């Protein structure tokens, strides 16, 4: 648990540093947002979906509820590796390809107030690809592997809602979502590509439940 929260702290600091770096770099020269598609303009801005958007944060800690991850060093390391790959690749994109998300004007209300706080932390530079989507996609695949489709199915419903919220609150464009989903899937494949072993006491049958 301590290692997991330390990893989360390091990842969070990395996100803040890349955002501050780009804010300083583009303080006087606007960044580009060429990843905006025509479909993005047709998506109506819905501030109330921010309450779904913030479900992402507790969702990311769901893997810690699984004994397989807390007690099996191999599964824990594979899970940590997947998250590091997701964030590492995204941070490289944020720095090398700073595509800025353009935030809309906010009105009054609790939802808009919360969105204003989120916008102030990330001024749109850390958008491509969407880490929200990459992380929740990976977590659903992880639960499907460890606990089966019966558990993963309701989680996938929540993940889909979180994904929708990213475009409805104008934190991400559609391109961010597509690449983010691909990133989550790819890092799952890379981290869990080794087939389950059949020997007693090793990772495999103990961590793959129907």
C-alpha positions as CSV (number, residue, x, y, z in Angstrom):
1,X,0.0,0.0,0.0
2,X,2.8,2.4,0.9
3,X,4.6,1.6,-2.4
4,X,1.3,2.2,-4.3
5,X,0.7,5.6,-2.7
6,X,4.3,6.6,-3.2
7,X,3.9,5.8,-6.9
8,X,0.7,7.8,-7.1
9,X,2.6,10.8,-5.5
10,X,5.4,10.6,-7.9
11,X,3.0,10.3,-10.9
12,X,1.0,13.3,-9.6
13,X,4.1,15.4,-9.2
14,X,5.1,14.5,-12.8
15,X,1.7,15.6,-14.1
16,X,2.0,18.9,-12.3
17,X,5.6,19.5,-13.5
18,X,4.7,18.9,-17.1
19,X,1.7,21.2,-16.9
20,X,3.7,24.0,-15.3
21,X,6.5,23.6,-17.8
22,X,4.1,24.0,-20.7
23,X,2.3,26.9,-19.1
24,X,5.7,28.7,-18.7
25,X,6.8,27.7,-22.2
26,X,3.6,28.9,-23.9
27,X,2.9,31.9,-21.6
28,X,3.1,34.3,-24.5
29,X,2.9,32.0,-27.5
30,X,-0.3,29.9,-27.8
31,X,0.1,26.2,-28.3
32,X,-1.7,24.4,-31.1
33,X,-4.9,22.3,-30.9
34,X,-4.9,20.6,-34.2
35,X,-6.2,17.4,-32.7
36,X,-9.7,19.0,-32.5
37,X,-12.0,17.2,-34.8
38,X,-15.2,18.4,-36.4
39,X,-17.3,16.2,-34.1
40,X,-15.8,17.9,-31.1
41,X,-17.7,21.1,-32.0
42,X,-21.0,19.3,-32.0
43,X,-20.5,18.0,-28.4
44,X,-22.5,20.2,-26.0
45,X,-20.6,21.5,-23.0
46,X,-22.2,20.0,-19.9
47,X,-20.6,21.2,-16.6
48,X,-22.7,18.9,-14.4
49,X,-20.7,15.9,-15.8
50,X,-17.8,17.0,-13.7
51,X,-19.2,14.9,-10.9
52,X,-18.7,11.9,-13.0
53,X,-15.3,13.1,-14.2
54,X,-13.9,13.2,-10.6
55,X,-15.0,9.5,-10.1
56,X,-11.8,8.8,-12.0
57,X,-9.6,9.5,-8.9
58,X,-11.1,6.8,-6.6
59,X,-11.5,4.5,-9.6
60,X,-7.7,4.5,-10.1
61,X,-7.2,3.1,-6.6
62,X,-9.6,0.2,-7.1
63,X,-6.8,-2.3,-7.9
64,X,-5.6,-2.0,-4.3
65,X,-8.8,-3.6,-3.2
66,X,-7.7,-6.9,-4.8
67,X,-5.7,-9.2,-2.6
68,X,-4.0,-10.6,-5.7
69,X,-2.3,-7.2,-6.3
70,X,-1.6,-6.4,-2.6
71,X,-0.1,-9.9,-1.9
72,X,1.4,-11.1,-5.1
73,X,4.7,-9.1,-5.9
74,X,4.6,-10.2,-9.6
75,X,1.1,-8.9,-10.2
76,X,1.8,-5.8,-8.2
77,X,4.9,-5.1,-10.3
78,X,3.1,-5.7,-13.6
79,X,0.3,-3.4,-12.6
80,X,2.8,-0.7,-11.5
81,X,4.7,-1.1,-14.8
82,X,1.5,-0.6,-16.8
83,X,0.7,2.7,-15.0
84,X,4.3,3.9,-15.4
85,X,4.1,3.1,-19.1
86,X,0.9,5.0,-19.5
87,X,2.1,8.1,-17.6
88,X,5.6,8.0,-19.1
89,X,4.3,7.8,-22.6
90,X,1.8,10.6,-21.9
91,X,4.3,12.9,-20.3
92,X,6.6,12.5,-23.3
93,X,3.7,13.5,-25.5
94,X,2.8,16.5,-23.3
95,X,6.4,17.8,-23.7
96,X,7.2,16.8,-27.3
97,X,3.7,17.3,-28.7
98,X,2.0,20.0,-26.6
99,X,-1.5,20.0,-28.1
100,X,-3.6,22.4,-26.0
101,X,-7.3,21.8,-25.1
102,X,-9.3,25.0,-25.3
103,X,-11.6,25.4,-22.3
104,X,-15.0,27.0,-22.6
105,X,-16.3,30.0,-20.6
106,X,-17.7,29.0,-17.2
107,X,-20.9,30.4,-15.5
108,X,-22.0,30.1,-11.9
109,X,-22.8,27.0,-9.9
110,X,-21.0,24.3,-7.9
111,X,-20.1,22.2,-11.0
112,X,-18.6,25.2,-12.8
113,X,-16.7,26.1,-9.6
114,X,-15.2,22.7,-9.5
115,X,-14.4,22.8,-13.2
116,X,-12.7,26.1,-12.7
117,X,-10.4,24.5,-10.1
118,X,-9.6,21.7,-12.4
119,X,-8.9,24.1,-15.3
120,X,-6.6,26.1,-13.1
121,X,-4.5,23.0,-12.3
122,X,-4.3,21.9,-15.9
123,X,-4.7,24.7,-18.5
124,X,-5.3,22.2,-21.3
125,X,-1.7,21.2,-22.1
126,X,-1.9,17.7,-20.6
127,X,-4.7,16.5,-22.8
128,X,-3.2,14.3,-25.6
129,X,-3.6,11.4,-24.9
130,X,-6.2,11.2,-22.2
131,X,-4.8,9.6,-19.0
132,X,-8.3,9.5,-17.6
133,X,-9.3,7.1,-20.5
134,X,-6.0,5.2,-20.5
135,X,-6.1,4.5,-16.8
136,X,-9.8,3.4,-16.6
137,X,-9.4,1.2,-19.7
138,X,-6.4,-0.6,-18.2
139,X,-8.2,-1.1,-14.8
140,X,-11.2,-2.7,-16.5
141,X,-8.9,-5.1,-18.4
142,X,-7.0,-5.8,-15.2
143,X,-10.2,-6.7,-13.3
144,X,-11.4,-8.8,-16.2
145,X,-8.1,-10.8,-16.1
146,X,-8.1,-11.2,-12.3
147,X,-11.8,-11.5,-11.5
148,X,-13.6,-12.3,-14.7
149,X,-16.2,-10.5,-16.9
150,X,-18.9,-10.6,-14.2
151,X,-16.9,-8.1,-12.1
152,X,-15.4,-6.2,-15.0
153,X,-18.8,-5.5,-16.7
154,X,-20.2,-3.1,-14.1
155,X,-16.7,-1.4,-13.9
156,X,-16.7,-1.0,-17.7
157,X,-20.0,0.9,-17.4
158,X,-18.5,3.3,-14.9
159,X,-15.4,3.6,-17.2
160,X,-17.6,4.5,-20.2
161,X,-19.3,7.2,-18.2
162,X,-16.0,8.6,-17.1
163,X,-14.8,8.6,-20.7
164,X,-17.9,10.4,-21.8
165,X,-17.4,13.0,-19.1
166,X,-14.0,13.9,-20.4
167,X,-15.4,15.3,-23.6
168,X,-18.6,16.7,-22.0
169,X,-16.7,18.9,-19.6
170,X,-14.3,19.8,-22.4
171,X,-11.2,18.4,-20.7
172,X,-10.4,16.3,-23.8
173,X,-11.1,16.1,-27.5
174,X,-12.2,12.9,-29.2
175,X,-8.7,12.2,-30.5
176,X,-7.4,12.3,-26.9
177,X,-10.0,9.7,-25.9
178,X,-9.2,7.3,-28.8
179,X,-5.5,7.4,-28.3
180,X,-6.0,7.1,-24.5
181,X,-8.1,4.0,-24.9
182,X,-5.4,2.5,-27.2
183,X,-2.7,3.3,-24.7
184,X,-4.5,1.6,-21.8
185,X,-5.1,-1.5,-23.9
186,X,-1.5,-1.6,-25.2
187,X,0.1,-1.2,-21.7
188,X,-2.1,-4.0,-20.4
189,X,-0.9,-6.3,-23.2
190,X,2.8,-5.3,-22.6
191,X,2.5,-5.8,-18.8
192,X,0.6,-9.0,-18.8
193,X,1.9,-10.6,-22.0
194,X,3.5,-13.4,-20.2
195,X,1.1,-16.4,-20.1
196,X,0.0,-17.7,-16.7
197,X,2.3,-20.3,-15.3
198,X,0.8,-23.6,-14.2
199,X,3.3,-24.5,-11.5
200,X,1.9,-24.5,-7.9
201,X,2.5,-21.3,-6.0
202,X,3.2,-19.1,-9.0
203,X,1.3,-16.3,-10.7
204,X,-1.4,-17.6,-12.9
205,X,-4.2,-19.7,-11.6
206,X,-4.1,-17.9,-8.3
207,X,-4.7,-14.5,-10.1
208,X,-7.0,-15.6,-12.9
209,X,-10.6,-16.1,-11.6
210,X,-13.6,-16.9,-13.6
